[in-house]
Amino acid sequence: MDLNRLSETLCEDAVRRAAALRISASSVGGGQLLDFGIDAPGGLAAGCLLARICLGGLAEVQIVPERAADFGSSAAVSVATDHPWLACLGGQYAGWPVQVGDFFAMGSGPMRMARGCEEVLEELGLVESGGKASTAKVVGVLETEKRPTAEVVQYVAEQCGVASDAVVLAVAPVTSLSGVVQVVARSLETAMHKLHALGVDPRIVQSGFGVAPLPPPAVDMVGGIGRTNDAILYGGRVTLWVDADQAEIDRVGPSVPSGASSDHGRPFAEIFKSYDYDFYKVDPQLFSPAVVTFANLRTGISRTFGEWDSSVLHCSFAPAVAGAAPSGGESSL
């Protein structure tokens, strides 16, 4: 399946419905820029569509009621797909740090497959032929507070092996409602990536569903990063339908939820600050949902690991704002 083409179709729909979605479209450096939350207000519908663009059009993303709202949110973001390793790791995973001069953003979306320079893509055979794009256009999502420049568009084009006019970038900061939705929609993706990090072939997962509470947008970047990560780390619940040896599931299951990490138990903004705002210093085992259920299609056995923590969510979603944002852009799960 051509995820870039599927995402391009979603972007074309976004342009047609720009007024209703409260987004804007413009041309930058010959490429197309879709603003989901920098200057345009965006919103819930825009955030769901932005997440679907990340997922290469292979998943449904919705705003649903949160079953326990004692921590300040009555809404949650759900994601469901029958192509979890392709949609989540081939599309949604924010595996491309896009840096051009003083511009920095974490890049996700199927443009990563056209670039083909990530270990996870190579291992899963998700690199397009020769690392070049096989589609008319490449589509990516950037988490950023700054509008990409012509130089950024040219860099993406060169990395993906296409002309600048074949680049489509959708952008939103984590302080916007659209940006919050698309990050919280990564509950399933974090479980898929955690499996890969633990040495388990994510292709054992046949279908996946994830849900996590939707926090209020923060007024600064660190607060936004903290709340969206906490939504998944302490409130994310994921179900994976797998075809696997039961002994392997029983062995790896306890290590998949975020509670397996030594950094678990504090709001992420505090953890982030303690590591000098360096994501690479944070225990990588932390980045996963609070609860993971494995439903084994081979054995008919279901196992659930982890638990969610409404007390940390309440602390995170409270009106108090986290510390000032560090330089160097933003990142996410």
Secondary structure, DSSP 8 states (H G I E B T S, - for coil): --HHHHHHHHHHHHHHTHHHHT-EEEEETTEEEEESSSSS---HHHHHHHHHHHTTT-SEEEEEE-S--TTS-SEEEEEEES-HIIIIIIIIS--EEEEETTEEEEEESTHHHHH---HHHHHTT---GGG---SS-EEEEEE-SS---HHHHHHHHHHHTS-GGGEEEEEE-TTSHHHHHHHHTTHHHHHHHHHHHTT--GGGEEEEEEEEE-----SSHHHHHHHHHHHHHHH-EEEEEE-S-HHHHHHHGGGSSGGGSTTTTS-HHHHHHHTTT-GGGS-GGG-S-SEEEEEETTT--EEEEE---HHHHHHHHSS-------SS-----
